[in-house]
């Protein structure tokens, strides 16, 4: 009978010993054997028990620029599993819940940064709008008069000048023929 030399080795005295490379190898995935009972009411706040599952959840939740692993293949190679196994981990309910919780916390952190910098953002947008940037004009209009925009869409277009937008134009009672006159002449 042929023995697997990777698992068992015979020393010169004839005794069999376990391979040190397999015994020292860390385990990243779920354990073998029957599936353990899932946590009740898991909402994703706590890190997952297995490092591979936690890494997949973080990979799914993080923006591409902030990911520790640049591809799913790199993630799978790091944990010494196939790509298919890593993809299967994405379908695990606890991994999805953890990824959702992480993405929501990332979104809240991003919102706080934007709120902290909001005065400078609005100053810069107003400066750009004054120089004639139409996108900045639309942005400022949406921030200045939000309730009016709910009824109808923005009327700002590429043909609107800064004078029209900021009310620096002439008399609004003038028509195309010149100043308004009494008697319709």
Buried (B, 14 or more C-beta within 10 A) or exposed (E): EEEEEEEEBEEEEEEEEEBEEEEEEEEBBBEEEEEEEEEEEBEBEEEBEBBBBBBBBBBBBBEEEEBEBEEBEBBBBBBEBEBEBBEBBBEBEBBBBBBBBBBEEBEEEEEEEEEEEEEEEBEEBBEBBBEEBBEBBBBBBEBEEEEEBEEEEBEBEEEBEBEEBEEEEEEEEEEEEEEEEEEEE
